[in-house]
Amino acid sequence: MLSAALADGSAHIPCSFEVFARRLPNGRRYGVVAGTARFIEALTRFRFGPDELDTLGSFLDGSTLEWLRKYRFSGDIDGYREGDLYFPGSPVLSVRGTFAECVILETLALSILNHDSAIASAAARMSSSAGSRPIIEMGSRRTHEEAAVASSRAAYIAGFSATSNLEAVRRHGLPGAGTSAHAFTLLYTGADGPNEKAAFAAQIRALGVSTTLLVDTYDISAGVANAIEVAGPDLGGVRIDSGDLGVLAGQVRRQLDDLGATKTKIVVSGDLDEYAIAALRAEPVDSYGVGTSLVTGSGAPTAGMVYKLVTVDGRPVAKRSDHKQTRGGAKAALRATRATGTAVEEVVYPLGSPPPIDDDLVGTPLTVPYVREGHVVDGLPALADSRALLRSRLVSLPWEGLKLSNGDPAIPTRFVDA
């Protein structure tokens, strides 16, 4: 596309592209925007050096290669803030510039936003199910090594309390947390057989009694008894990683209390998702560890976002393909809420026109500037800000919008034609 457009000059026509999702994944009532800041940071490094050009040289002409060698994005980008909600048709990201400099950003934008938004959307449902109980992200071993870091970041935006991924701790400043694995307990197996007490004692010597001991390597009841015998009643926590977690949590709580360890917390893990977490609400669980379901989007590994051309030289353009139609024209968006703060609808309207909203509703603009004339704007939201924003947005949804069951989006999207 780039080579052909450069050859006839159409590459330099001003254009607008937008990122949006035609629909939410099945069963979802809302989506969570994540990855925007990662995309903007990646944009600053999006260059074509000698190695890249050498690969492209096998099928691109010299003038196209020269254009790529000098490539620097010089346009404007607006978008929803990380941690905000999105719905079908929400213009999550708007990219404006020449056709050439915008069109080659499609894969960069979609690969980041589709992944991170899918993870954040799943994590938000899990956080809502957990209520005030903390969740540790523990999915690094179930995904690509770089996706693991991005997943940790997205999960933190969506309310997870910590991550076991130390690269995410280093790179993004996230809180880190974790527990020992079964391998550590199994290590203390001698000629006389397993010695669970020796494993617990070694961990406590190194980390103190505030640590969390993994008690289900062998027999859980014996493991709890051994843990308290070695650590005393002030043990910080025990983790259960297998079995019927609801039943076991109740049994372990009673056993801990009988042993005088009334303040020892119970951490559960093992194939948890938002439904399993919701099912454990009535059980004496203090925190959760979530891995596979989180990093795979809990059944929706992509947000289904697309990157489409919406204006050419100021003129609206749109696809008419069956079931894949698009809406032409550059757009802005606001969320209409009642005076009580409850969201009513997402309003998508032509950029530059007055936002249409009923007099008895309050309209909140949803897009912010990210890039102007190729330069990243100052003051991009911090992760803590994105985390707080999502918390406030979820509170604003109608109560049925937080259900885990299938249903329509939490609020409708109203489109105002150009």
Helices and strands as residue ranges (DSSP letters): H 2-8, G 10-12, E 14-21, E 31-32, H 36-44, H 50-56, H 62-69, E 76-80, E 85-86, E 93-98, H 99-103, H 106-130, E 135-137, G 140-142, H 145-157, E 162-163, H 166-172, H 182-187, E 189-190, E 193-194, H 196-207, E 212-214, H 220-231, E 237-240, H 245-258, E 265-269, H 274-279, E 287-290, H 292-295, G 297-299, E 305-312, E 315-316, E 331-337, E 343-350, E 362-365, E 367-372, E 375-376, H 383-396, G 399-402, E 413-415
